[in-house]
Amino acid sequence: MSVSTWFWVAASAASIGSAAAPEASPPPPGIAPEIAASAAVAQSSGYSWDMYKTRLASLARLQGIREATIRTYVPTIEKNDRVIELESTEPVARSSGGVVGALAPYLRRHVTRSIIARGHANYADHYNELRRLEARYGVDPAVLMAIWGHETSYGAVTGSTDLLNALASLGYYGRRRQMFENEFVSALKLIDLGVPRWQLKGSWAGATGYPQFMPSVALRLRADGDGDGYADIWNNELDGLASIATYLRDAGWKPNVTWGIPVRTPANLNRAALVSRITAPRCPQVYRRHSRWLTMREWRALGVTPVGRSLPDTEMASLIEPDGPNETAYLLTTNYRSILDYNCSNFYALSVGVLADAIARR
């Protein structure tokens, strides 16, 4: 279908949602089952690919996207079967809330000598700028560096997947349609704001730039770190770091407080009395592994002792034992929750904290 023909269909369609669902047909030989399943999901919703692009154009208009942007970019998007396949095999909520193995092997993979050394080098290179960001946002510079290292290997691996194609394809697949449609429209808003179409590349699931923000987050929280008047999270390292700091501050980061500390627990610790009775609205199985909040003074009274640095007596913290009782243990502050907001996985957040500590003390 040509661009001009596609737009005639888009303008003439009265209601995509009311279209009769076509009868599903068997997939051609050689098509992966996951891709065939994605086609079945889309067909059951009543959309061919061209019809779905019409839907996306309508959603974009409702959100105030410029007509020139819609006409230029929506008709030419292409279905990416690879991202559909990845989405069909990806758990909706992957986290360390379930049985995912031990923490130590995870840390060995994600907190390596190389990533520590490169983090320390980048920290030294950006030291003065990082201190200015700390004064501006109140966020520990080592944590900014650790997240940058985890997300993109300090900018080396930001992803090469075309975002518009990927987000449209993931919306078409339909398992998390509303989310990916919102992100698709947000990507168009970035284009309306002057971000070049070719620059919108990233992970298969739509994360982009040095901070690996989804487009909606990039719209809301990307920040100008070097004072040139433009927040370029794709090419400017300081803008990327400032944007991570903005995210953490927005997620409730408390200045001058560490993310957590390693501790030893006594053999007779009554864990049943420490179970949290609060059900988190987001990622409940991740937060279920945290104890209830106590002050550092109360933890000491229970025999929980810091390994190395400590927390002030009045600081609130929760206990996590990622490998089970009497193994590795940490007391976590509210700033750990800010890291979880960035990526809702206990193993991710712990590895960020451990990496940040290693970068700071090297």
N, C-alpha and C positions, 0 to 999 in steps of 0.2 A: 504494500500500500504506500503510495507516495505521500509526501508531507502535505501537499494541498488536498488530496483526497481524504487523508486522515483528519484534517481539520474541518472539512465539510461534514464528516460523520460526527466529529466532536460537537460541532455547533448545532447539529440537527437532533442529536439524541435527547429524548425527553427525560428518561430516567434509566440509568444503567442498572440500578438495584432492582427494577421491576422486570428486567429482561428474563424471558423464560430460559431455564438452564438447558443447554444442549445435552443430548444423550452422549454419555462417555463412550469412547471407543478404546479397544485394546491398544497398548503402546506398541510402536514399531519394534521389530527385533533389534537388540543391541542397546536399547535405552535402559539406563540404570533404574532399578525399582524405585529409588528415592525420587528421581526426576519424574517417573511415571506417576508416582503418588502425588507430586506437586501439581501435575496437570489435572489429576482427578479432583484435588481440592479446589483448584481454580474453577474447573468446569462445574463442580457442584454449587459454586457460588454464582454461576451464570456469566462468567467472563471468559472470552477469548483474550489473547494477549492484546490485540488492538482495541478491544472493548475496554480492557483494563486501563490502557493508556488514556482513553477518554475519561474514565473515572478519575484518574490522577489529575488530568487537566481541570476537571470540574472542582476537585478539592483545592487545587492551587488557586483558582479564581475566588473561591469562597474565602481563602486566607489572604486575599489581596495581592497575590503575586502579579507582577506586571504582565500584561498580555504579550508583550514582545518576548519576555523570558519564556513564557509558556509555549508560544509558537516556535521559538528557536530550539528549545531543548526537549520538550516532552515527546514530540512525534518521533524523534530519532533515538530514543532510549532503546536498548536491546536487552532481551532477557538473558540473564546469566544463570545457566543451569548448574554451574558449579556451586554458587552460593546457596542455591535452593537445596542442593544435595547436602551441603554442610549444615544448613539449618535443620534439615529433616533428621539428622543424626545427632544434633546437639541438644543436650538436656535443657529444658527451659530455665532451670535454676541450678547451675552447677556450683557447688560450694563445698567447703570443708565441714558442712553440717552433718553430712552422712559419713559412711565408711569410705575414706579416701586414702588410707595408708598412713604411715608415720610422717611426722613433720621433718625429721632429720634428712631423709632422702630428698624431700622437696627443697629444703634449704641448700643442700649440696648442688642441686641443679640451678637454683635461682640466685644464690648468693655465692658466686664463685670468686676466686682470686682475681680473675680478669675484670669482672664487673666492679669489684671493690677498687681495684687499681685505677680503672678508667673513671670511676666516680670521684676518686680522690683527685685525679688530674683535672677533671672538669671543675671540681669544687675550687681548686687552687686558681685555675684560669679565670673563674668568674667570682672570685672571693669578694671583691668590693661591691660588685653588682648584687650578689646574693645578700650581703649585709644590708644594702639599701632595700631590697625586697623584704627582708625580715623586719626592718623598721616600718615599712609601709603596711605589711599584711599581718605581721606577728607570727608567721609560720617558720618553723625550724628549717633552715636552708638545706640541711642534710636530708631531710625528708623529701623536699622538692627534688633533690638530686636522685634520691633512691627511686621515686616514682618515675622520673624521667628515664632512669636506667632500666627499670622493669618494663615500662611501656614500649620504648622504642630503641633500647640499647644506646641511649644518649643521642638519639636522632638518627641513628644509622638504619633503622628498620621501621619506617612509618606506614608501609603498605602501599601497594600499587593497584589495588582494585578500584575501578571506576565507581564512585559513590552513587551517582544517579542510577546507573544500571543495576547495581547491587540492591539498593534500597527499594527500587521499583519491583525487582524480582522477588525480594523477600516479602513485600506486601502482597504480591500476586500469589505467592505460595499460600499465605493466609493464616499460618498458625499464630503469628503475632501481627496481624494485618494492621490494626489501628496504630500500633507503635511505629511500624516501619513506614506507613503512609505519612504519619506526622513528621518522621525524620526526613522523608523525601521532600515534603513541602518546606521543611526547614532548610534543606540544602538549596532549594530554589531561592529562598529568602537570602541566603548567603550570596548567591549570584546577583540578586537584585542590589545587594549592598556593595557589589564591586569585586567579589572574589571570583577569579577566573574559573571557568568551567574545568579547564585542564588540571587545575590545582586540587580539585575535589577528588582526591584519591585517598585510600586508607585500607583498613582491614575488610575482610569479607562481610562483616556485620555492620559496617558503616562508621567505625571510629576513625578519626582523621587527625593529622597534624602531630606535632611533638607531644601534646598531652593526651592524644588519642581520645578526643572528645567526639561524642555524637553531634550531628549538626545542630540539634536544638540546644545542647549545652554550649557549643561554640557561639551560637547567637547570644546566649545569655551571659557567658562568663569569660570569654576570651578577653585578654587584657594587654595593654601597651606597657611593656616592661622597660623599654629604652627611651621613652619620651619622644618618639618621632611622630606621634599622633595617629599611628595605625597599629592595630593588634594583629600581627601576622604570625599565627601559630604554626604555619607551614614552613617558614624559612628563617624565622628569627628566634634564636635560642632563648633570649631574655623574655621575649613575649610569651614563649611557651612556658617558661618557668613561672612568670608572673600569673599566667592563666591557671596553672596548677595551684599556686598560692591562693588565688581568688576562689577557686573551687573549695579548697580546704577551709578557708575562712568562712565561706558561705555555708559549709557543712558543720560549722560550730567550733572550729579550732580555737583552743585556749592558749594564748601566748605564754611563753616561759614554762611550759609543762611538757615533760617528755611523753612519748606515746605509751610507754610501759616499761616495766623492769622485770628481769628474770628473778625468780624466787625459788626457795626450797620450801616444801610443805612437810609438816610433821606426819608421822605414820598414823597418828590417832586423829587426824583432822576429820571432823564430822561434816562430810560433804552434803548429806541430806538436809542439814540445817542451813546450807548456803545456797540451795537451789533458788533461782530467780522465779518469781511467780508472775512476771510480766511477759506477755506475748508481744513480740515486736511486730509492727504492721508490715515491715519490709524484711525479707530474708529471715523469717522466724527460726529456721533450723540452724542458721549461723549463730544467731544471738542465743539460742537455747544452750549453747556450750559455755556461756558466760555465767558466773555466779551472780548473786545479788551484790549490790554496792555496799562496801564498808569503807571506813576511813583507814588510812595506813596504820594509825594507832590501834584500831580494832584488829587488823590483820596480824600485827605483831603480837597482840594479846593471845591470838589463836595459835601462835607458834610459826606463822609464815614469815620467813626471813629473807631479806633481799640478798642477791648475789651481786656484789659490786655496789653501784649507786642505789640510792633509796628515793623515796618520795616524802614530802612533808607530812607530818603527822595528821594534818587535817585534810589532805588530798583524798578524794574518793576514788576507789578503784574496784574493779571486778577481777575475779580469778578465772584463768583459763588453763586447762591441762590438756593440750591437744592430743597427747599420746596416752591419756588415761591417768588414773591416780598414781602418785609417787614417781612420776616421770618428769619430763620437761614441764615447767609451769611459769606463768607470767602473771603479774598484776597489771591490768590495763586501765588507762585513764580515758577520759572523754575524748582525747585526741585520737586514740585508736579507733573510736567510732567514726571520726571524720575520715580516716583512711578507709574504713569499711564502706563508707558512702561512695568513695571513688571506685571501689571494686569489692563487692560484697562476698568476700571469701576470707575466712580466718587465716588460711595459709598464706594468701596474698598479703594481707595486712601485716601478719607477723614477719614475713620475709622483707617487706618494706621497712619495718622498724629495725630488724636485725641489720639490713644493709645500711640504713642510715647511721646506725651506731658505728658500724665498721668504717664507713666513709669519714665520719667525724673524728674518730680516734686514730686513724692511720698516720 
